[in-house]
């Protein structure tokens, strides 16, 4: 199932996004896909997820729309 959520842009935006998608990523990291509007955005969210898991993450799960 595909889902779309909208969050306000504030100082803690990347943390909020990471907190929201973390359970979906943990459920099945190899079947997870996060599509970001820019490389910077994808990197920020991926780094927040990596800090939460304390292990190597599937970087292919964080992609950019070009």
N, C-alpha and C positions, 0 to 999 in steps of 0.2 A: 504494500500500500504506500502511496506517495502522500506526503504531507507538506504543507507550507505554513510557516509561522512568521509573523512580523513582530519585531522588537524595536523599541525606541533606541536611537543613537545617543548614548550617554557615556560618561567616563569609564564605566564598568561594562560596556557593551560586550566585549569579547569574553569576559568572564561569564556573563549571563548566557551567552550563546553556548559556551563550553559546558556550563552546568546543565543546560537544557538538553544538549545532544549526547552528553556522556552516557546516560543509560542505554541509548540506542547503539552507541559505539561498543559498549561493554557487552551487550547482548550477542553480537556477532561482528567482530572487527573486520572480518574478511568479506562480509556481505553488506558493508556500510558505505555510503557515498554522501559526502558533504560537498555541495557546489557553491563556491564563493564568487563574488563579483570581481575580485582582484587577487593577485598573488599575495600581497601583503595581508589581506583579510584571511585568506586560507592559512597562511603561515601563523598568524596570531592565534587563530582558533586551534590549529593543530598543536601548537606549543602549549596552550592551556590544557588540552586533553592529555598531552604527554606528561605534564606535571601532575595531573590527577592520577594517572595510571602508574607512575613511577617505573615505567618500562618502555621498551621500544614500541612505537606505534606504526600502523600501516599508513605510510604517507600517501600511498596511492588512493586512499579513501578521501583525501582532501584535494579537490580539483577546482579549476578556475574556468569560468565561462569566458570564452574569447570570441 
